[in-house]
Amino acid sequence: MSFACNERWTRSKSCRLRIHDLNDRGKGSVPATLKDPSTAMLYPAMNDTKWDEVRLAMYALQPRPAYAVLSTNGHRSGWDREWFYHFRTEPYATILYVDIRTDDPAQHERVRAALRQVHVPGEETPEGFRVFGYLYAGQAADYLKQFRCSVPTTKPW
């Protein structure tokens, strides 16, 4: 499943998500960095609750993966592994995306499982994962989702 930036925000049972126009949001909910015309075509894909879910899921892993944040103002943080305090030092509303770097295949699988459990928009990268906080107009992204396989309890014949 994927979602793309469009005019209005809706979420259907098929998990297709269209992001709403920033102009329809309430006063004070648009970060000051997005009021710049050069970045006005960004659409939010995450909220504070989802960022907290990501933070706590990564904090629970041992060893913890490294992360780097790209903010909407263009600042990229250095790599860090402290998810509990350091990750929330900047407001979540300014996170354009978070790159999560894994060290080995086993850690990669644990991080993938945790991100699928949280169900966030992102993509797999050669170094690990990228979780999107905002999307550009027209950009599409898939959810990193938990796959469920249903097994019939009765025989079909």
N, C-alpha and C positions, 0 to 999 in steps of 0.2 A: 504494500500500500504506500501511497505517497501523498504529499500535499504540496500545493503551489500557492503562491501569493496572488490573491485576487481581491475583489472589491469588499466582500463581506466575510465575516467569520462564522463558519458553521462547522459542526462536527456531527457526522452521521454515524449510524451503526457500522458502516463499512470502513470507518476510520479515515475517511477522506476529509481533509481539513483545508479550508480556505481561510486565509488570514484577512482580518478586517482592515479597513482603511484607518490610518492613524488619526485622521481628522475627526473620526467618530468617537474617540476615546474621551473620557472625562478630563477636566482641568487638572493639571499637575501629574497626570499619569504618563506623559511623554517625557523621557529624559531630556535634559537641556542639550545634550550633545546631538540629539536627533533633530533639533530645531534648525540646524544648519542646512541650507538648501542642497548642499552636495551630498548629504546623507539622508535626505527626506524620503527616499524611496526604500527605506528599510521597513520590514514588517515583523512584528514580534512573533516568535515561535515558541517561547518558553515564558513561564511566570516564576515568581519567587518560590512557590511551593515545589515546582518541578526541579528547580536548581537545588533546593534543600534536599530533595530526594536523591539527586545525583551525588551531592556532597556526602550525605550519610552512607550511601551505597559504596562509594569509593573509600570512605574512611573505615568501613567494616572489613575491607579486603586486607589480607596480609600476604606478601608485602604490598604496600600501597603503590599504585601507579603514579607516575609523574604527570603533571599537567602544566599547561601554559595558556593564559587567557589573552585573547585579542579583544580590546575594548572598542566601542563605537567611535571613540576619539582617535583611534589609530595606535594607541599604546599597546605593546605586547609585553607581557610579564615574562620573567625568566621561569625556567622549569622549577617546580616545587613539588614536594610529596606530602606536605602538611595540609590535609583536606579539612580538618575540623575548624581551625581558626583562620588560617591564611586565605582560604578560598573565599570566605565571606567578608574580607576586609573592604572590598569595593562593592558598591551596590550591584545587585544582580541585573538591574535594568540597563546597565552599561555593557553587558557581555555580548559581543558580536558572536563569538564562538569560543569553545574550549577544546584544545587539542589534548588528548590523553595518550601518553606514551607507555607502551608495555615493554618489558624487558625480555620475556621469553614466551614461548607458545602456551605454556600452562597459565601464566598470568593473563595472557591475551584472552583465553577462553573464559577465565573468571570475570574479567572486565566485561566481555561481551554478554555473558549471562546476567550480570548486574544491570547493565544498561538496557537490556531487553526487558528485564523485570520492571524497571522504572518506566519504560516505554517513552523514549525521547526521540526527537528528530535529529538525525545525524548520519554519518557515513563512516565506513571503515577506511583507514588510510594505511599506507605501508608501515608507519610507525605505531599505529594503534587505532584511535578513533577520533572523530571530530563531532562535537555536539553543538548544534546551532542554537543561539539565543535569538538571532534575527536572520531574516532572509531578505535578499534583494528582490525587487519587483521582477517577477517572471522566473525566479530561481525555484526549482523543485527539489525536495529532499524526501528521503524515505524515513520511516520510523525504524529505529532499532527495536524490534519488538520480540516478545516471547512467542515462539511458535508452539502451537498446541496441536497435537494429533489426536483426533477422536477415533477411538476404536469401538466398533459396534459390539454391543453386549449380547446380541442374539445373532444366530446364523442367518444369512440372507435367503437360504432355501427352505 
